[in-house]
Amino acid sequence: MQSPPNTVTFVTIAQTPAHEITLKEVILGSLGVVGALVVLAILLGGLMSLLLVMWNRRHRPEDDHLPPVVPTA
């Protein structure tokens, strides 16, 4: 049976101070995310409205050839 080696190793862990997040940084970060989402929503809304306008210009309601509505008296 082998005996373990008689060497000792010391390990020292140097702790670096962690960067603390302040309330100001949290609020600024959340406003940045909200701002990006608002810009994205505006862009997607504009794109969707443009597509709907183009669709309505190509497919007018008059082009559906629906029978006229004539009330019977």
Secondary structure, DSSP 8 states (H G I E B T S, - for coil): ----------------------HHHHHHHHHHHHHHHHHHHHHHHHHHHHHHHHHHHHS-GGGG---------
